[in-house]
């Protein structure tokens, strides 16, 4: 499963990616901006994405 972490706080983004990696998820990407997240969505075939930052105005999606 591919996981995309979308978080604009660099430290939190890095921490989330690290924790997912330690938990055994090998295919973890990250985006600091909505534009980067949307670019990754178009380049990759499937993601579980969680964006909890209201400034990013995104929602959880399985694609």
Biotite code that builds the C-alpha atoms (Angstrom):
import biotite.structure as struc

atoms = struc.array([
    struc.Atom([0.000, 0.000, 0.000], chain_id="A", res_id=1, res_name="UNK", atom_name="CA", element="C"),
    struc.Atom([1.302, 3.440, -0.883], chain_id="A", res_id=2, res_name="UNK", atom_name="CA", element="C"),
    struc.Atom([0.838, 6.083, 1.771], chain_id="A", res_id=3, res_name="UNK", atom_name="CA", element="C"),
    struc.Atom([1.074, 9.819, 1.219], chain_id="A", res_id=4, res_name="UNK", atom_name="CA", element="C"),
    struc.Atom([1.609, 12.045, 4.250], chain_id="A", res_id=5, res_name="UNK", atom_name="CA", element="C"),
    struc.Atom([0.435, 15.586, 3.543], chain_id="A", res_id=6, res_name="UNK", atom_name="CA", element="C"),
    struc.Atom([1.534, 17.959, 6.276], chain_id="A", res_id=7, res_name="UNK", atom_name="CA", element="C"),
    struc.Atom([2.997, 21.452, 5.937], chain_id="A", res_id=8, res_name="UNK", atom_name="CA", element="C"),
    struc.Atom([4.885, 21.328, 9.228], chain_id="A", res_id=9, res_name="UNK", atom_name="CA", element="C"),
    struc.Atom([8.276, 19.843, 8.274], chain_id="A", res_id=10, res_name="UNK", atom_name="CA", element="C"),
    struc.Atom([8.992, 18.278, 11.660], chain_id="A", res_id=11, res_name="UNK", atom_name="CA", element="C"),
    struc.Atom([5.545, 16.696, 11.966], chain_id="A", res_id=12, res_name="UNK", atom_name="CA", element="C"),
    struc.Atom([5.700, 15.471, 8.354], chain_id="A", res_id=13, res_name="UNK", atom_name="CA", element="C"),
    struc.Atom([9.070, 13.861, 8.963], chain_id="A", res_id=14, res_name="UNK", atom_name="CA", element="C"),
    struc.Atom([7.917, 12.316, 12.243], chain_id="A", res_id=15, res_name="UNK", atom_name="CA", element="C"),
    struc.Atom([4.800, 10.817, 10.671], chain_id="A", res_id=16, res_name="UNK", atom_name="CA", element="C"),
    struc.Atom([6.821, 9.334, 7.804], chain_id="A", res_id=17, res_name="UNK", atom_name="CA", element="C"),
    struc.Atom([9.377, 7.926, 10.226], chain_id="A", res_id=18, res_name="UNK", atom_name="CA", element="C"),
    struc.Atom([6.700, 6.333, 12.425], chain_id="A", res_id=19, res_name="UNK", atom_name="CA", element="C"),
    struc.Atom([4.988, 4.755, 9.416], chain_id="A", res_id=20, res_name="UNK", atom_name="CA", element="C"),
    struc.Atom([8.328, 3.395, 8.235], chain_id="A", res_id=21, res_name="UNK", atom_name="CA", element="C"),
    struc.Atom([9.070, 1.925, 11.682], chain_id="A", res_id=22, res_name="UNK", atom_name="CA", element="C"),
    struc.Atom([5.583, 0.379, 11.674], chain_id="A", res_id=23, res_name="UNK", atom_name="CA", element="C"),
    struc.Atom([6.515, -1.547, 8.538], chain_id="A", res_id=24, res_name="UNK", atom_name="CA", element="C"),
    struc.Atom([5.124, 0.575, 5.730], chain_id="A", res_id=25, res_name="UNK", atom_name="CA", element="C"),
    struc.Atom([7.756, 0.646, 3.003], chain_id="A", res_id=26, res_name="UNK", atom_name="CA", element="C"),
    struc.Atom([6.135, 2.877, 0.399], chain_id="A", res_id=27, res_name="UNK", atom_name="CA", element="C"),
    struc.Atom([5.639, 6.206, 2.198], chain_id="A", res_id=28, res_name="UNK", atom_name="CA", element="C"),
    struc.Atom([5.826, 9.531, 0.354], chain_id="A", res_id=29, res_name="UNK", atom_name="CA", element="C"),
    struc.Atom([5.405, 12.982, 1.791], chain_id="A", res_id=30, res_name="UNK", atom_name="CA", element="C"),
    struc.Atom([4.210, 16.365, 0.598], chain_id="A", res_id=31, res_name="UNK", atom_name="CA", element="C"),
    struc.Atom([4.512, 19.713, 2.305], chain_id="A", res_id=32, res_name="UNK", atom_name="CA", element="C"),
    struc.Atom([2.013, 21.470, 0.031], chain_id="A", res_id=33, res_name="UNK", atom_name="CA", element="C"),
    struc.Atom([-1.315, 20.731, -1.591], chain_id="A", res_id=34, res_name="UNK", atom_name="CA", element="C"),
    struc.Atom([0.259, 21.242, -5.029], chain_id="A", res_id=35, res_name="UNK", atom_name="CA", element="C"),
    struc.Atom([2.927, 18.629, -4.341], chain_id="A", res_id=36, res_name="UNK", atom_name="CA", element="C"),
    struc.Atom([0.304, 16.223, -3.002], chain_id="A", res_id=37, res_name="UNK", atom_name="CA", element="C"),
    struc.Atom([-1.826, 16.613, -6.121], chain_id="A", res_id=38, res_name="UNK", atom_name="CA", element="C"),
    struc.Atom([1.237, 16.052, -8.329], chain_id="A", res_id=39, res_name="UNK", atom_name="CA", element="C"),
    struc.Atom([2.038, 12.828, -6.474], chain_id="A", res_id=40, res_name="UNK", atom_name="CA", element="C"),
    struc.Atom([-1.593, 11.695, -6.807], chain_id="A", res_id=41, res_name="UNK", atom_name="CA", element="C"),
    struc.Atom([-1.352, 12.003, -10.583], chain_id="A", res_id=42, res_name="UNK", atom_name="CA", element="C"),
    struc.Atom([2.040, 10.271, -10.780], chain_id="A", res_id=43, res_name="UNK", atom_name="CA", element="C"),
    struc.Atom([1.218, 7.286, -8.540], chain_id="A", res_id=44, res_name="UNK", atom_name="CA", element="C"),
    struc.Atom([-1.554, 4.760, -9.038], chain_id="A", res_id=45, res_name="UNK", atom_name="CA", element="C"),
    struc.Atom([-2.980, 4.325, -5.504], chain_id="A", res_id=46, res_name="UNK", atom_name="CA", element="C"),
    struc.Atom([-2.671, 6.007, -2.135], chain_id="A", res_id=47, res_name="UNK", atom_name="CA", element="C"),
    struc.Atom([-4.065, 6.154, 1.310], chain_id="A", res_id=48, res_name="UNK", atom_name="CA", element="C"),
    struc.Atom([-3.767, 9.852, 2.118], chain_id="A", res_id=49, res_name="UNK", atom_name="CA", element="C"),
    struc.Atom([-4.450, 11.699, 5.334], chain_id="A", res_id=50, res_name="UNK", atom_name="CA", element="C"),
    struc.Atom([-4.355, 15.462, 5.527], chain_id="A", res_id=51, res_name="UNK", atom_name="CA", element="C"),
    struc.Atom([-5.480, 16.825, 8.856], chain_id="A", res_id=52, res_name="UNK", atom_name="CA", element="C"),
    struc.Atom([-4.341, 20.409, 8.393], chain_id="A", res_id=53, res_name="UNK", atom_name="CA", element="C"),
    struc.Atom([-7.311, 22.676, 7.726], chain_id="A", res_id=54, res_name="UNK", atom_name="CA", element="C"),
    struc.Atom([-5.119, 25.093, 5.778], chain_id="A", res_id=55, res_name="UNK", atom_name="CA", element="C"),
    struc.Atom([-4.508, 22.390, 3.178], chain_id="A", res_id=56, res_name="UNK", atom_name="CA", element="C"),
    struc.Atom([-8.283, 21.879, 2.741], chain_id="A", res_id=57, res_name="UNK", atom_name="CA", element="C"),
    struc.Atom([-7.987, 18.207, 1.883], chain_id="A", res_id=58, res_name="UNK", atom_name="CA", element="C"),
    struc.Atom([-9.736, 15.132, 3.181], chain_id="A", res_id=59, res_name="UNK", atom_name="CA", element="C"),
    struc.Atom([-8.854, 11.511, 3.798], chain_id="A", res_id=60, res_name="UNK", atom_name="CA", element="C"),
    struc.Atom([-9.137, 9.533, 0.583], chain_id="A", res_id=61, res_name="UNK", atom_name="CA", element="C"),
    struc.Atom([-8.442, 6.057, -0.683], chain_id="A", res_id=62, res_name="UNK", atom_name="CA", element="C"),
    struc.Atom([-7.761, 6.202, -4.383], chain_id="A", res_id=63, res_name="UNK", atom_name="CA", element="C"),
])
